[in-house]
Each structure stands twice: as C-alpha cells, then as structure tokens.
Amino acid sequence: MERLVTAILKDDPSLARSAFFPVVAYEQVKAIAKPARDWEARLMRAFERDIHDYHQRLGSNAQNAEFLGLSVPEASARWMKPGSEGNRVGYHRVLRSVLKFKVPAGPELQLPVASMISWRGEWYVVHLAGFK
C-alpha cells in the first residue's frame, strides 16, 4: 500500500506498478486470448487513469495528504474457483476496500480499491475505481 499511496500523492502511476497484479500472473490466471494485451490496454490503463484521478481528488495540496489506512472488508474475501470470472486457476479476491486520507484543512477522503487479488501469498490491486 505504501507504493500505491506514494503514487497517488505524487501523481506518478509508475511508482505503484509493483503493487498492481503482475502481468505474468494475469497470463496464468486468465483463460482469454492475449491476456497480456488485455492487462496492458485495459487493466493497467485504468489503474494509471485512476491514480491520476485520485491525486486530483486529493486537491491542490495532495502531496501533503496524510494516509490514514486501508479498510478491508474481510467478510467480502472469497475463493474464486477455476472457471469463475473467465479464470483458468483459482485465487483469493476481496472487493470494496477503501483507502483513507486526511487532506490538510479538509475532510477525510475515502477512495475505493474495487478489487484486490492474492497471488502466491501477496495481495495486489486489480481495480481501483471500479470495473471497466
């Protein structure tokens, strides 16, 4: 989460690339034609767009926002069986987590982390603002 938060505060998606579900894993998980192309053109592009959007939502003083934490609704964590969601193999997934920030001279801001996947014991972001 540190890398993701830093990327949002600095408006630099490249800083969070290692927090995003790896293309190598996506190629193993997805039972679709050309998964690497889908990963780059759809998932990574949306991730980068959402980081820019989240930075803007933090306002003109975004670099000074304080990260308060990540709220993960553990009850929504699920084992996704092989064959579900177009997947070749199973994995753990959690939906609707929330990044919480305090902006100087402003209210607490909550930003969604729509989907995270656990791969080989590590959690990765797959969708921030939503599924597109």
MDTraj code that builds the backbone (N, CA, C; nanometers):
import mdtraj as md
import numpy as np

residues = "MET GLU ARG LEU VAL THR ALA ILE LEU LYS ASP ASP PRO SER LEU ALA ARG SER ALA PHE PHE PRO VAL VAL ALA TYR GLU GLN VAL LYS ALA ILE ALA LYS PRO ALA ARG ASP TRP GLU ALA ARG LEU MET ARG ALA PHE GLU ARG ASP ILE HIS ASP TYR HIS GLN ARG LEU GLY SER ASN ALA GLN ASN ALA GLU PHE LEU GLY LEU SER VAL PRO GLU ALA SER ALA ARG TRP MET LYS PRO GLY SER GLU GLY ASN ARG VAL GLY TYR HIS ARG VAL LEU ARG SER VAL LEU LYS PHE LYS VAL PRO ALA GLY PRO GLU LEU GLN LEU PRO VAL ALA SER MET ILE SER TRP ARG GLY GLU TRP TYR VAL VAL HIS LEU ALA GLY PHE LYS".split()
xyz = np.array([
    [0.0814, -0.1198, 0.0000],
    [0.0000, 0.0000, 0.0000],
    [0.0855, 0.1259, 0.0000],
    [0.2048, 0.1159, 0.0610],
    [0.2935, 0.2331, 0.0608],
    [0.3218, 0.2820, -0.0805],
    [0.3499, 0.1882, -0.1701],
    [0.3804, 0.2264, -0.3082],
    [0.2592, 0.2875, -0.3766],
    [0.1427, 0.2320, -0.3510],
    [0.0202, 0.2859, -0.4106],
    [-0.0071, 0.4262, -0.3578],
    [0.0031, 0.4440, -0.2277],
    [-0.0209, 0.5754, -0.1670],
    [0.0786, 0.6781, -0.2201],
    [0.2050, 0.6418, -0.2274],
    [0.3060, 0.7341, -0.2804],
    [0.2740, 0.7725, -0.4240],
    [0.2331, 0.6765, -0.5047],
    [0.1976, 0.7049, -0.6439],
    [0.0816, 0.8034, -0.6521],
    [-0.0172, 0.7863, -0.5662],
    [-0.1323, 0.8779, -0.5657],
    [-0.0882, 1.0170, -0.5211],
    [-0.0126, 1.0260, -0.4125],
    [0.0296, 1.1564, -0.3608],
    [0.1175, 1.2310, -0.4599],
    [0.2029, 1.1582, -0.5317],
    [0.2959, 1.2210, -0.6265],
    [0.2425, 1.2241, -0.7699],
    [0.1238, 1.1682, -0.7915],
    [0.0627, 1.1628, -0.9247],
    [0.1557, 1.0942, -1.0254],
    [0.2090, 0.9793, -0.9833],
    [0.3040, 0.9056, -1.0665],
    [0.2722, 0.7563, -1.0606],
    [0.1880, 0.7060, -1.1527],
    [0.1486, 0.5655, -1.1509],
    [0.2655, 0.4666, -1.1566],
    [0.3769, 0.5069, -1.2149],
    [0.4901, 0.4147, -1.2254],
    [0.5408, 0.3709, -1.0875],
    [0.5188, 0.4526, -0.9856],
    [0.5639, 0.4198, -0.8505],
    [0.4839, 0.3051, -0.7875],
    [0.3654, 0.2781, -0.8430],
    [0.2792, 0.1747, -0.7860],
    [0.2703, 0.0501, -0.8730],
    [0.3470, 0.0453, -0.9775],
    [0.3369, -0.0684, -1.0701],
    [0.3588, -0.2019, -0.9989],
    [0.4472, -0.2062, -0.9019],
    [0.4730, -0.3318, -0.8306],
    [0.3600, -0.3683, -0.7336],
    [0.2682, -0.2780, -0.7071],
    [0.1527, -0.3069, -0.6226],
    [0.0346, -0.3581, -0.7046],
    [0.0500, -0.3534, -0.8374],
    [-0.0557, -0.3958, -0.9285],
    [-0.0364, -0.5429, -0.9654],
    [-0.1457, -0.6139, -0.9857],
    [-0.1418, -0.7563, -1.0187],
    [-0.0485, -0.7793, -1.1379],
    [0.0554, -0.8610, -1.1224],
    [0.1574, -0.8763, -1.2265],
    [0.1037, -0.9387, -1.3554],
    [0.1555, -0.8914, -1.4664],
    [0.1129, -0.9436, -1.5961],
    [0.1429, -1.0923, -1.6077],
    [0.2532, -1.1390, -1.5520],
    [0.2871, -1.2814, -1.5566],
    [0.1796, -1.3641, -1.4861],
    [0.1315, -1.3162, -1.3729],
    [0.0249, -1.3845, -1.3006],
    [-0.1055, -1.3783, -1.3795],
    [-0.1355, -1.2634, -1.4371],
    [-0.2584, -1.2470, -1.5162],
    [-0.2593, -1.3439, -1.6338],
    [-0.1452, -1.3637, -1.6966],
    [-0.1364, -1.4575, -1.8086],
    [-0.1644, -1.6008, -1.7623],
    [-0.1265, -1.6335, -1.6402],
    [-0.1516, -1.7671, -1.5874],
    [-0.2958, -1.7851, -1.5411],
    [-0.3558, -1.6768, -1.4919],
    [-0.4909, -1.6838, -1.4351],
    [-0.5988, -1.6809, -1.5425],
    [-0.5893, -1.5912, -1.6368],
    [-0.6979, -1.5673, -1.7303],
    [-0.7015, -1.6676, -1.8451],
    [-0.8200, -1.7186, -1.8701],
    [-0.8438, -1.8098, -1.9819],
    [-0.9045, -1.7296, -2.0969],
    [-0.8296, -1.6299, -2.1435],
    [-0.8738, -1.5457, -2.2543],
    [-0.7618, -1.5372, -2.3569],
    [-0.7985, -1.4984, -2.4780],
    [-0.6969, -1.4780, -2.5811],
    [-0.6174, -1.3523, -2.5480],
    [-0.4880, -1.3589, -2.5614],
    [-0.3968, -1.2459, -2.5427],
    [-0.4160, -1.1731, -2.4085],
    [-0.3992, -1.2448, -2.2982],
    [-0.4185, -1.1806, -2.1677],
    [-0.3218, -1.0649, -2.1424],
    [-0.1994, -1.0725, -2.1925],
    [-0.1044, -0.9624, -2.1707],
    [-0.1538, -0.8339, -2.2360],
    [-0.2145, -0.8462, -2.3522],
    [-0.2682, -0.7268, -2.4192],
    [-0.3843, -0.6683, -2.3383],
    [-0.4722, -0.7546, -2.2862],
    [-0.5832, -0.7087, -2.2029],
    [-0.5310, -0.6409, -2.0770],
    [-0.4292, -0.7009, -2.0149],
    [-0.3696, -0.6449, -1.8941],
    [-0.3187, -0.5032, -1.9200],
    [-0.2427, -0.4859, -2.0281],
    [-0.1829, -0.3550, -2.0585],
    [-0.2876, -0.2539, -2.1053],
    [-0.3715, -0.2945, -2.2000],
    [-0.4647, -0.1999, -2.2635],
    [-0.5837, -0.1652, -2.1757],
    [-0.6291, -0.2578, -2.0949],
    [-0.7481, -0.2325, -2.0144],
    [-0.7148, -0.2132, -1.8671],
    [-0.6530, -0.3124, -1.8044],
    [-0.6315, -0.3049, -1.6599],
    [-0.5293, -0.1992, -1.6198],
    [-0.4107, -0.2046, -1.6802],
    [-0.3071, -0.1080, -1.6423],
    [-0.3470, 0.0340, -1.6820],
    [-0.4081, 0.0496, -1.7975],
    [-0.4511, 0.1835, -1.8391],
    [-0.5528, 0.2413, -1.7396],
    [-0.6477, 0.1590, -1.6949],
    [-0.7469, 0.2058, -1.5973],
    [-0.6800, 0.2373, -1.4630],
    [-0.5851, 0.1554, -1.4218],
    [-0.5120, 0.1768, -1.2974],
    [-0.4388, 0.3114, -1.3012],
    [-0.3682, 0.3379, -1.4093],
    [-0.2960, 0.4647, -1.4240],
    [-0.3924, 0.5833, -1.4256],
    [-0.5032, 0.5697, -1.4984],
    [-0.6047, 0.6763, -1.5024],
    [-0.6585, 0.7027, -1.3627],
    [-0.6868, 0.5965, -1.2873],
    [-0.7441, 0.6123, -1.1535],
    [-0.6455, 0.6759, -1.0560],
    [-0.5180, 0.6446, -1.0677],
    [-0.4181, 0.7099, -0.9820],
    [-0.4162, 0.8598, -1.0089],
    [-0.4190, 0.8990, -1.1352],
    [-0.4247, 1.0428, -1.1689],
    [-0.5522, 1.1057, -1.1112],
    [-0.6641, 1.0360, -1.1266],
    [-0.7916, 1.0867, -1.0760],
    [-0.7893, 1.1006, -0.9238],
    [-0.7353, 1.0005, -0.8544],
    [-0.7292, 1.0063, -0.7081],
    [-0.6410, 1.1219, -0.6623],
    [-0.5315, 1.1446, -0.7322],
    [-0.4448, 1.2576, -0.6994],
    [-0.5246, 1.3886, -0.7119],
    [-0.5981, 1.4027, -0.8182],
    [-0.6798, 1.5231, -0.8371],
    [-0.7856, 1.5366, -0.7282],
    [-0.8439, 1.4254, -0.6875],
    [-0.9475, 1.4289, -0.5840],
    [-0.8918, 1.4730, -0.4492],
    [-0.7619, 1.4504, -0.4266],
    [-0.6996, 1.4957, -0.3022],
    [-0.6778, 1.6468, -0.3016],
    [-0.6866, 1.7094, -0.4179],
    [-0.6799, 1.8546, -0.4255],
    [-0.5408, 1.9091, -0.4491],
    [-0.5316, 2.0405, -0.4486],
    [-0.4076, 2.1102, -0.4835],
    [-0.2941, 2.0849, -0.3843],
    [-0.3263, 2.0387, -0.2653],
    [-0.2257, 2.0109, -0.1639],
    [-0.2089, 1.8597, -0.1432],
    [-0.2309, 1.7827, -0.2506],
    [-0.2321, 1.6359, -0.2422],
    [-0.1039, 1.5783, -0.1838],
    [0.0094, 1.6351, -0.2196],
    [0.1368, 1.5795, -0.1722],
    [0.1498, 1.5864, -0.0205],
    [0.0674, 1.6685, 0.0447],
    [0.0716, 1.6800, 0.1906],
    [-0.0410, 1.6052, 0.2608],
    [-0.1175, 1.5286, 0.1840],
    [-0.2246, 1.4496, 0.2455],
    [-0.1640, 1.3416, 0.3343],
    [-0.2357, 1.3061, 0.4373],
    [-0.1903, 1.2017, 0.5301],
    [-0.2692, 1.0740, 0.5017],
    [-0.1991, 0.9644, 0.4820],
    [-0.2632, 0.8351, 0.4623],
    [-0.3049, 0.7811, 0.5975],
    [-0.4339, 0.7552, 0.6154],
    [-0.4871, 0.7078, 0.7428],
    [-0.4984, 0.5562, 0.7490],
    [-0.5012, 0.4920, 0.6330],
    [-0.5076, 0.3454, 0.6337],
    [-0.5935, 0.2900, 0.5225],
    [-0.5972, 0.1600, 0.5197],
    [-0.6769, 0.0849, 0.4237],
    [-0.7777, 0.0025, 0.5019],
    [-0.9032, 0.0186, 0.4695],
    [-1.0091, -0.0597, 0.5314],
    [-1.0455, -0.1729, 0.4362],
    [-1.0265, -0.2965, 0.4831],
    [-1.0540, -0.4143, 0.4010],
    [-1.1719, -0.4897, 0.4615],
    [-1.2815, -0.5029, 0.3870],
    [-1.3963, -0.5771, 0.4393],
    [-1.3707, -0.7280, 0.4292],
    [-1.3089, -0.7827, 0.5321],
    [-1.2660, -0.9222, 0.5272],
    [-1.3798, -1.0183, 0.4948],
    [-1.5020, -0.9826, 0.5313],
    [-1.6164, -1.0695, 0.5028],
    [-1.6422, -1.0830, 0.3523],
    [-1.5897, -0.9898, 0.2740],
    [-1.6116, -0.9990, 0.1286],
    [-1.5003, -1.0754, 0.0571],
    [-1.4011, -1.1241, 0.1317],
    [-1.2949, -1.2042, 0.0703],
    [-1.3528, -1.3389, 0.0289],
    [-1.3188, -1.3809, -0.0919],
    [-1.3726, -1.5049, -0.1479],
    [-1.2660, -1.5827, -0.2223],
    [-1.2814, -1.7144, -0.2214],
    [-1.2022, -1.8008, -0.3084],
    [-1.2761, -1.8074, -0.4413],
    [-1.2076, -1.7680, -0.5468],
    [-1.2658, -1.7715, -0.6809],
    [-1.2207, -1.9020, -0.7468],
    [-1.3147, -1.9907, -0.7675],
    [-1.2853, -2.1226, -0.8224],
    [-1.2372, -2.1124, -0.9672],
    [-1.1552, -2.2069, -1.0091],
    [-1.1198, -2.2120, -1.1510],
    [-1.2474, -2.2163, -1.2355],
    [-1.2466, -2.1416, -1.3433],
    [-1.3642, -2.1335, -1.4293],
    [-1.4531, -2.0142, -1.3993],
    [-1.4426, -1.9570, -1.2781],
    [-1.5222, -1.8382, -1.2467],
    [-1.4515, -1.7156, -1.3043],
    [-1.5268, -1.6184, -1.3442],
    [-1.4728, -1.4921, -1.3980],
    [-1.3733, -1.5139, -1.5125],
    [-1.3928, -1.6179, -1.5912],
    [-1.3032, -1.6436, -1.7033],
    [-1.1632, -1.6843, -1.6618],
    [-1.1514, -1.7496, -1.5466],
    [-1.0197, -1.7836, -1.4930],
    [-0.9848, -1.9298, -1.5155],
    [-0.8599, -1.9512, -1.5390],
    [-0.8049, -2.0851, -1.5585],
    [-0.7712, -2.1507, -1.4237],
    [-0.7285, -2.0705, -1.3267],
    [-0.6919, -2.1200, -1.1937],
    [-0.7656, -2.0383, -1.0873],
    [-0.7693, -2.0896, -0.9660],
    [-0.8369, -2.0200, -0.8577],
    [-0.7456, -1.9212, -0.7858],
    [-0.8075, -1.8313, -0.7108],
    [-0.7342, -1.7316, -0.6328],
    [-0.8277, -1.6703, -0.5299],
    [-0.7702, -1.6028, -0.4307],
    [-0.8497, -1.5270, -0.3338],
    [-0.8680, -1.3844, -0.3850],
    [-0.9881, -1.3315, -0.3645],
    [-1.0200, -1.1964, -0.4084],
    [-1.0981, -1.1262, -0.2983],
    [-1.0747, -0.9959, -0.2843],
    [-1.1547, -0.9147, -0.1922],
    [-1.2016, -0.7907, -0.2681],
    [-1.3275, -0.7562, -0.2476],
    [-1.3880, -0.6404, -0.3134],
    [-1.4153, -0.5290, -0.2132],
    [-1.4195, -0.4067, -0.2641],
    [-1.4653, -0.2883, -0.1915],
    [-1.3827, -0.2497, -0.0686],
    [-1.2525, -0.2503, -0.0829],
    [-1.1673, -0.1931, 0.0213],
    [-1.1663, -0.0416, 0.0026],
    [-1.1159, 0.0306, 0.1024],
    [-1.1184, 0.1772, 0.0972],
    [-0.9865, 0.2336, 0.1490],
    [-0.9238, 0.3194, 0.0685],
    [-0.8076, 0.3978, 0.1110],
    [-0.8601, 0.5225, 0.1809],
    [-0.8038, 0.5550, 0.2975],
    [-0.8492, 0.6731, 0.3727],
    [-0.7359, 0.7733, 0.3843],
    [-0.7680, 0.8979, 0.3500],
    [-0.6711, 1.0074, 0.3548],
    [-0.7293, 1.1240, 0.4325],
    [-0.6413, 1.2001, 0.4962],
    [-0.6766, 1.3285, 0.5573],
    [-0.6026, 1.4353, 0.4803],
    [-0.6779, 1.5252, 0.4220],
    [-0.6202, 1.6341, 0.3446],
    [-0.6075, 1.7556, 0.4357],
    [-0.4921, 1.8246, 0.4336],
    [-0.4780, 1.9445, 0.5174],
    [-0.5947, 2.0410, 0.4948],
    [-0.6507, 2.0894, 0.6046],
    [-0.7624, 2.1841, 0.6019],
    [-0.8808, 2.1284, 0.5251],
    [-0.9008, 1.9980, 0.5334],
    [-1.0141, 1.9376, 0.4640],
    [-1.0642, 1.8144, 0.5367],
    [-1.1706, 1.7570, 0.4855],
    [-1.2290, 1.6389, 0.5489],
    [-1.1505, 1.5117, 0.5143],
    [-1.1807, 1.4041, 0.5839],
    [-1.1254, 1.2738, 0.5463],
    [-1.1828, 1.2361, 0.4104],
    [-1.0980, 1.1835, 0.3276],
    [-1.1404, 1.1419, 0.1937],
    [-1.1230, 0.9921, 0.1821],
    [-1.2250, 0.9251, 0.1304],
    [-1.2198, 0.7810, 0.1111],
    [-1.2194, 0.7509, -0.0377],
    [-1.1218, 0.6697, -0.0799],
    [-1.1071, 0.6341, -0.2210],
    [-1.1155, 0.4829, -0.2346],
    [-1.1973, 0.4339, -0.3274],
    [-1.2168, 0.2892, -0.3375],
    [-1.0985, 0.2129, -0.3956],
    [-1.0833, 0.0923, -0.3473],
    [-0.9990, -0.0094, -0.4094],
    [-1.0983, -0.1210, -0.4427],
    [-1.1466, -0.1199, -0.5646],
    [-1.2581, -0.2064, -0.6026],
    [-1.2251, -0.3543, -0.5899],
    [-1.1012, -0.3936, -0.6260],
    [-1.0682, -0.5352, -0.6256],
    [-0.9202, -0.5566, -0.5992],
    [-0.8924, -0.6546, -0.5115],
    [-0.7551, -0.6994, -0.4885],
    [-0.7532, -0.8516, -0.4984],
    [-0.6420, -0.9045, -0.5476],
    [-0.6245, -1.0482, -0.5636],
    [-0.4979, -1.0906, -0.4907],
    [-0.5070, -1.2058, -0.4238],
    [-0.3895, -1.2643, -0.3607],
    [-0.3272, -1.3627, -0.4589],
    [-0.1973, -1.3441, -0.4798],
    [-0.1241, -1.4323, -0.5695],
    [0.0050, -1.4729, -0.5002],
    [0.0188, -1.6017, -0.4736],
    [0.1369, -1.6569, -0.4077],
    [0.1652, -1.5874, -0.2739],
    [0.0577, -1.5602, -0.2000],
    [0.0716, -1.5053, -0.0656],
    [0.0824, -1.3539, -0.0572],
    [0.0790, -1.2847, -0.1696],
    [0.0859, -1.1381, -0.1712],
    [-0.0440, -1.0823, -0.2282],
    [-0.0891, -0.9700, -0.1739],
    [-0.2098, -0.9048, -0.2245],
    [-0.1716, -0.7965, -0.3240],
    [-0.2465, -0.7907, -0.4338],
    [-0.2222, -0.6936, -0.5402],
    [-0.3526, -0.6238, -0.5771],
    [-0.3425, -0.4985, -0.6154],
    [-0.4560, -0.4235, -0.6663],
    [-0.4828, -0.4689, -0.8093],
    [-0.6109, -0.4838, -0.8428],
    [-0.6508, -0.5146, -0.9802],
    [-0.7352, -0.4001, -1.0359],
    [-0.8268, -0.3488, -0.9541],
    [-0.9125, -0.2363, -0.9956],
    [-0.9183, -0.1361, -0.8809],
    [-0.9000, -0.0099, -0.9119],
    [-0.9166, 0.0944, -0.8100],
    [-1.0602, 0.1453, -0.8120],
    [-1.0937, 0.2321, -0.9061],
    [-1.2228, 0.2994, -0.9049],
    [-1.3394, 0.2075, -0.9408],
    [-1.3139, 0.1021, -1.0117],
    [-1.4237, 0.0120, -1.0486],
    [-1.3842, -0.0789, -1.1634],
    [-1.4825, -0.1519, -1.2111],
    [-1.4597, -0.2476, -1.3181],
    [-1.5060, -0.1883, -1.4495],
    [-1.4129, -0.1831, -1.5460],
    [-1.4490, -0.1278, -1.6770],
    [-1.3924, -0.2159, -1.7846],
])
top = md.Topology()
chain = top.add_chain()
for i, resn in enumerate(residues, 1):
    res = top.add_residue(resn, chain, resSeq=i)
    for name in ("N", "CA", "C"):
        top.add_atom(name, md.element.get_by_symbol(name[0]), res)
traj = md.Trajectory(xyz[None], top)
